[in-house]
Amino acid sequence: MARLSRRRLLLAGAGAACALPLAGLARGADAAGGTRLLTASDVHVANYPTVEAVRWIGQTLRERTGGRLDIRLYHSGQLGRESEAIDMARFGVIDITRVYSGALNNAFPLTRALCLPYVFDSVAHMRHALDHGIADAVLRGFEARDLVGLAVYDSGARCFYNTRHPIHRPADMRGLKLRVASSDMFIELVRLLGANPTPMSLGDTFSGMETRMIDGAENNLRSFHSSRHFEAARYWSQSEHSYAPDILLVSRATFDSLAPADRRLLVETARASVEVMRRHWDESEGRARQAVLEHGVEFNEVDMPAFHAAVRPLREAYLRDPALADLHRRIRQFA
């Protein structure tokens, strides 16, 4: 109990330090024009699809309320790592954050259903399932822990890339040190495939490959390009081992402080932003692929049956949980 209290105290202290400049910005806007300014964070760069979607939410809120509601967006990790953003939102230091679902697995168990290896067959399968009840079921799981789920943004297929050689079969991963998110599922996934998982923030991954602390990582193609990891890792292997999406969250304290009509407007606008995000994603993914190919990155297919077989024990272990098994069954119905 003492350890938990100390952790909360440290978080609250860090949150208060971060809150000072943010609260000053919001109060200044309130005093000047009566605007309720919501702060939003994202570790991705300015033109990343999720950043564009949240920017669109802010613009829509501004237009629909005559400037009474607006969003100030901090992209490119300006407010810290995703793990820090989750805690800042929980404690009300910031209002909205976009987080990769893998980083939520340990604290929010229902997100694991979206991250299981090979649960989705394609982007089309994932989007269809999310749009037909799966997203809503997962978003409801945030209600108990100081957060409100606003939307699920898909983020393409996650694949492996590294600095050493192509990966065709799980055996080719033996001995590789690969960055993963701080998720028990992804740590075990990489271990089952024969590599050495190294939990690390996205922001530290490039320097980790340059200094040979790690040999590579796993992520989607759009992030591989926008983070410039292609400058360090020459080999991209199309494993498509996970389609783990992103989650848009709002602080429960912020949500509860809004008038009921504004709460409905925020939820409605966030859900509508999913199509905005997907449009930006579809338009930019092809450009990202062309750019990394031109830089000399080598693409290769993998032995899919071998990868499926290697990770089956992980999927079976998680599906002993009845709630995850039910979501998995519903997802597979849309395959």
Backbone hydrogen bonds, N-H to C=O, Kabsch-Sander energy under -0.5 kcal/mol:
donor,donor_aa,acceptor,acceptor_aa,energy
5,S,1,M,-2.4
6,R,2,A,-2.4
7,R,3,R,-2.4
8,R,4,L,-2.7
9,L,5,S,-2.4
10,L,6,R,-2.7
11,L,7,R,-2.7
12,A,8,R,-2.8
13,G,9,L,-2.4
14,A,10,L,-2.7
15,G,11,L,-3.1
16,A,12,A,-2.5
17,A,13,G,-1.9
18,C,14,A,-2.3
19,A,15,G,-2.4
20,L,16,A,-1.2
22,L,18,C,-1.2
23,A,19,A,-3.8
24,G,20,L,-1.9
25,L,21,P,-1.9
26,A,22,L,-2.3
27,R,23,A,-2.9
28,G,24,G,-2.1
29,A,25,L,-1.9
30,D,26,A,-2.5
31,A,27,R,-2.6
32,A,28,G,-2.0
33,G,29,A,-2.6
34,G,30,D,-2.0
35,T,29,A,-1.0
36,R,68,R,-3.9
37,L,35,T,-0.9
38,L,36,R,-0.7
38,L,70,D,-3.0
40,A,72,R,-2.4
41,S,96,I,-1.8
42,D,74,Y,-1.8
48,Y,45,V,-1.9
52,E,48,Y,-2.5
53,A,49,P,-2.0
54,V,50,T,-2.1
55,R,51,V,-2.3
56,W,52,E,-2.0
57,I,53,A,-1.9
58,G,54,V,-2.2
59,Q,55,R,-2.1
60,T,56,W,-2.6
61,L,57,I,-2.9
62,R,58,G,-2.3
63,E,59,Q,-2.2
64,R,60,T,-3.0
65,T,61,L,-1.8
66,G,63,E,-0.6
67,G,62,R,-2.5
68,R,65,T,-0.9
70,D,36,R,-2.1
72,R,38,L,-3.2
73,L,71,I,-0.6
74,Y,40,A,-3.2
75,H,73,L,-0.6
76,S,44,H,-3.9
77,G,42,D,-2.1
78,Q,75,H,-1.5
80,G,77,G,-1.8
85,A,81,R,-2.3
86,I,82,E,-2.3
87,D,83,S,-1.5
88,M,84,E,-2.6
89,A,85,A,-2.3
90,R,86,I,-2.4
91,F,87,D,-2.3
92,G,89,A,-1.2
93,V,88,M,-2.6
94,I,88,M,-1.1
95,D,39,T,-1.1
96,I,39,T,-2.5
97,T,249,L,-2.2
98,R,41,S,-1.7
99,V,97,T,-0.5
99,V,247,I,-2.8
101,S,245,P,-2.5
103,A,100,Y,-1.4
104,L,101,S,-1.5
105,N,101,S,-0.6
105,N,102,G,-0.8
108,F,104,L,-2.8
111,T,108,F,-2.0
112,R,109,P,-1.9
113,A,110,L,-1.3
114,L,111,T,-0.9
115,C,111,T,-0.7
115,C,112,R,-0.7
116,L,112,R,-1.3
118,Y,241,H,-1.4
119,V,116,L,-1.5
126,M,122,S,-2.3
127,R,123,V,-2.8
128,H,124,A,-2.3
129,A,125,H,-2.4
130,L,126,M,-2.7
131,D,127,R,-2.2
132,H,128,H,-0.6
132,H,129,A,-1.0
133,G,130,L,-0.7
134,I,129,A,-1.7
135,A,130,L,-1.2
137,A,133,G,-2.0
138,V,134,I,-2.0
139,L,135,A,-2.7
140,R,136,D,-1.7
141,G,138,V,-1.4
142,F,139,L,-1.6
143,E,140,R,-1.3
145,R,142,F,-1.6
147,L,142,F,-1.1
148,V,250,V,-2.5
149,G,139,L,-0.7
150,L,248,L,-3.1
151,A,248,L,-1.3
153,Y,151,A,-0.5
153,Y,246,D,-2.3
154,D,152,V,-0.6
158,R,242,S,-3.5
159,C,219,N,-2.7
160,F,237,S,-1.2
161,Y,217,A,-2.4
162,N,235,Y,-2.0
163,T,215,D,-2.6
168,H,166,P,-0.6
172,D,169,R,-1.9
173,M,170,P,-2.0
174,R,171,A,-1.2
175,G,194,G,-1.3
176,L,173,M,-2.0
178,L,176,L,-0.7
178,L,196,N,-2.1
179,R,216,G,-2.8
180,V,198,T,-1.6
183,S,181,A,-2.6
187,I,183,S,-2.3
188,E,184,D,-2.4
189,L,185,M,-2.4
190,V,186,F,-2.2
191,R,187,I,-1.9
192,L,188,E,-2.7
193,L,189,L,-1.5
194,G,191,R,-1.6
195,A,190,V,-1.9
196,N,176,L,-3.7
198,T,178,L,-2.9
200,M,180,V,-2.0
204,D,201,S,-0.9
205,T,202,L,-1.2
206,F,202,L,-0.5
208,G,204,D,-1.8
209,M,205,T,-2.0
210,E,206,F,-2.3
211,T,207,S,-2.4
212,R,209,M,-0.9
213,M,208,G,-1.7
214,I,208,G,-1.8
215,D,177,K,-3.4
216,G,177,K,-1.4
217,A,161,Y,-2.3
218,E,179,R,-0.6
219,N,159,C,-2.0
224,F,220,N,-2.2
225,H,221,L,-1.8
226,S,222,R,-2.7
227,S,223,S,-2.5
228,R,225,H,-1.4
229,H,224,F,-1.1
230,F,224,F,-1.1
231,E,228,R,-1.5
232,A,229,H,-1.6
233,A,229,H,-2.7
234,R,232,A,-0.6
235,Y,162,N,-2.2
236,W,234,R,-0.5
236,W,298,E,-3.0
237,S,160,F,-3.1
238,Q,236,W,-0.5
238,Q,300,N,-2.8
239,S,237,S,-2.5
241,H,158,R,-1.0
242,S,158,R,-0.9
246,D,153,Y,-3.9
247,I,99,V,-3.4
248,L,151,A,-2.9
249,L,97,T,-2.9
249,L,247,I,-0.6
250,V,148,V,-2.3
251,S,95,D,-2.9
252,R,146,D,-2.3
255,F,251,S,-2.7
256,D,252,R,-2.8
257,S,253,A,-1.2
258,L,254,T,-0.7
258,L,255,F,-1.1
262,D,259,A,-0.7
263,R,259,A,-2.3
264,R,260,P,-2.2
265,L,261,A,-2.0
266,L,262,D,-2.5
267,V,263,R,-2.5
268,E,264,R,-2.7
269,T,265,L,-2.7
270,A,266,L,-2.5
271,R,267,V,-2.5
272,A,268,E,-2.0
273,S,269,T,-1.5
274,V,271,R,-1.2
275,E,272,A,-0.8
276,V,272,A,-0.8
277,M,273,S,-2.8
278,R,274,V,-2.5
279,R,275,E,-2.1
280,H,276,V,-2.1
281,W,277,M,-2.5
282,D,278,R,-2.9
283,E,279,R,-2.0
284,S,280,H,-1.7
285,E,281,W,-2.4
286,G,282,D,-0.7
288,A,284,S,-2.2
289,R,285,E,-2.3
290,Q,286,G,-2.2
291,A,287,R,-2.1
292,V,288,A,-2.2
293,L,289,R,-2.1
294,E,290,Q,-2.3
295,H,291,A,-1.1
296,G,293,L,-1.5
297,V,292,V,-2.2
298,E,234,R,-3.0
299,F,297,V,-0.5
300,N,236,W,-1.6
302,V,238,Q,-0.5
303,D,168,H,-3.2
304,M,302,V,-1.5
307,F,303,D,-1.8
308,H,304,M,-2.8
309,A,305,P,-2.3
310,A,306,A,-2.0
311,V,307,F,-1.6
312,R,308,H,-0.6
312,R,309,A,-0.7
314,L,311,V,-0.6
315,R,311,V,-1.8
316,E,312,R,-2.6
317,A,313,P,-1.9
318,Y,314,L,-2.0
319,L,315,R,-2.0
320,R,317,A,-1.1
321,D,318,Y,-1.7
325,A,321,D,-2.7
326,D,322,P,-2.2
327,L,323,A,-1.9
328,H,324,L,-2.8
329,R,325,A,-2.4
330,R,326,D,-2.2
331,I,327,L,-2.6
332,R,328,H,-2.6
333,Q,329,R,-1.3
334,F,330,R,-0.5
334,F,331,I,-1.5
335,A,332,R,-1.4
